[in-house]
């Protein structure tokens, strides 16, 4: 009798454990399901926004092409100017499509990280690439690089993309009359990684906008002026890439500094090699 | 005969679309004023007193629906027709547009001739 009771008790405990396991598995399934639903919604929103963003340049192209097709009452200068608008809007579509593809690629490449690149070198290359834009706006960037181990665990082309996005934003949004751009790198505390800042003296980014600045399709508006050029995906991609390198990015903005994008990169533990300077891939 | 031109206001934050509309309607004989945001359009709308306002929906500061509602409440503008010209094309968007007081709702991209026809049609109905 005692043995039977013991056996029943053992079964009952095992049953309880199994029930708990099942409950936990069911909760897990429910959570995954919720996450998938949220992803679905995000995807649908993304497609709807991309479609909307594509409609605008297509509208402009179609309308000006129709004007040119009719050709009546058009001066040669007007024709040329309308054609150049069409070309600009085609480029806008091309950039948007490229960035959408970048976003898609990022989703696939999550988790990649078996690289280490010297960020100072990549920074120099990105500044060189943007030299025509810098010259155009008369900006001579102030570069102060103090980080002693500026290594980032990310493929070089991706780090380059981060820098190109942040620098070209800085060029675009710095003060209209006296544009200034500054890049600064410095170490955190011991074992605390290092920091990289991109500072421009443009208008203050409002607090509510700073909260969503890294979301898809958000763009700073300058008062009541027309929509700025760009797809609104640059900073979204930048944040994704920084996160892939296990870093963090934040934005600060006030009257005294303008806008400051700060990236914190963790220390990258390089294998024991003699010379870090020529180090490229792990 | 020296007929007075029909005044038409364009409000779209996409400067290029504003330029295209300016060209299309100027060539068709309208007097056109373009604005890239709702606030400055609302500042000018009473004195300009347009017969037609072509309005985008998604704009900085104040959206096209709110601009349309504000125009509908302005004294002296009861003869002003409102045409929405927007990339927002769901049924819900259209209903919002008509609720805000629009006579016509056109989804981008548009056909220039079709838009001209719609505007002249609405003008002849309002006469």
Interface residues (C-beta under 8 A of the other chain):
Chain A: X52 X55 X56 X58 X59 X60 X62 X63 X64 X66 X67 X72 X73 X78 X82 X85 X88 X89 X221 X223 X224 X225 X226 X227
Chain B: X13 X14 X15 X16 X17 X18 X19 X20 X21 X23 X24 X27 X36 X37 X39 X40 X58 X60 X61 X87 X88 X108 X109 X110 X111 X112 X113
